[in-house]
Amino acid sequence: MRTTIRVQNLKCGGCAKTITSHISKLENISSVEIDINHGAVTFCMIHPNDGEAVLTKLKDLGYPSINEGNTMISKVKSYVSCASGKIS
């Protein structure tokens, strides 16, 4: 099952690299694609509830869905995640 989640704070290739790396490691998740221009994370999942794990991981990395609040903490986490993606 293929799905897309629109997220906040997705700005560049560093962000995309971090998101792809972390989301790809989740169980039952594959084919992760990032659309920086639209702030979209697209992936395939086996079970409908696998998307919850993706939402949680995205929020932990500082990229909450557009349906969630974008706190200062989320913004700071996204800067750190972005920098990590640029370094690795």
N, C-alpha and C positions, 0 to 999 in steps of 0.2 A: 504494500500500500504506500503510495507516494503522497507526501504532504509538504506544505510550505508554511513556515512561520515567519511573519514579519517582525523584525526586532528593532530596538533603538540602539544608538551609539555605534553602529557599524559604519566605519568611515573609510577603511583602507585595506590593503593587502595583508598588513600585519594582523588586523582584526580577523580577516577571513581565514588566515592560516591557523590562528589559535582556535577559532571556532571549529574549523574542519578537523583539526587534530583531536580535540577533546570529544566532539560529537561522534566521530568515527569509532572511538573506543567503547562507546556504549553498546551494551548487548542488544541484539536484534535491530541495529541501525546500520544502514549501508548507503552508498551512493550519495554522499553529502556534497551539495553544491551551494555556493554562496553567490548572491547577486548584490554586490556592494551598492550599485545605483538605486536599487529598490529596497535595500535593507531586508533582504529575504534569505532565509535558510531553507533549502529544500533537501529532503532526504526520503529514503525508503525505510519503512518499519514493518515488522511482522504482525504485531498485535496493535489494535487501536490505542491501548493504554501505554504503549511504548513512547508515545509523544510526550507524555508527562515527564519522563526522565529527561528528554531533550529540553523541555521548557525549564526544568529545574537547573540543568547544567548551564544553559544559556544565561539564566538569571545569576547563577553563581559566578560566571565569568564577567558579568557586567553588561550583558546584552538582554535585558528583559523584553518580553513581547510588547507589541504596541498596545496591548490591552492592560498592561500593568503600569504602575507608577515608575517614573524614571528619577530615582532619588540621586542625591549627590554621591552617595556611596556607590551606586551603580555606575555612575559616570567615572568615578575614580578607578573602580575595578576594571572598567573597559579600557582605560588608558594603560593600566598595568598589563592587561591581557594583550593589548595591541603591541606594546613594547616587547613583550615576550615573543610574540609572533614575528616581529621584525628581527629579533636577535637569533632565533633558532632556525 
